[in-house]
Amino acid sequence: MAKTWFVYIVECVDGSLYTGITVDLAARFEAHRSGRGARYMRLNPPRRLLAAASCADRSAASQAEYRLKQLKPEAKRDWARQHPIAAAA
């Protein structure tokens, strides 16, 4: 059975935004919260999972992640408003 990949944005306590991909949003966010995730999240603890969108496969998720990382913070927040968490679940 194929896994559903997600691209997601986390808002950090300092207001910065982190973008990543995963097949399990809840587990990945918990990894970020516990300091087992990305190095950036150990230095900038997460406040909340801001948005997520499902992707066809890992390649599509990686491409979406790349495109999001090219955006300025306000454009990322606009994307997040268009992709609330409920839409990913």
Secondary structure, 3 states (H helix, E strand, C coil): CCCCEEEEEEEECCCCEEEEEECCHHHHHHHHHHCCCCHHHHHCCEEEEEEEEEECCHHHHHHHHHHHHCCCHHHHHHHHHHCCHHHHC
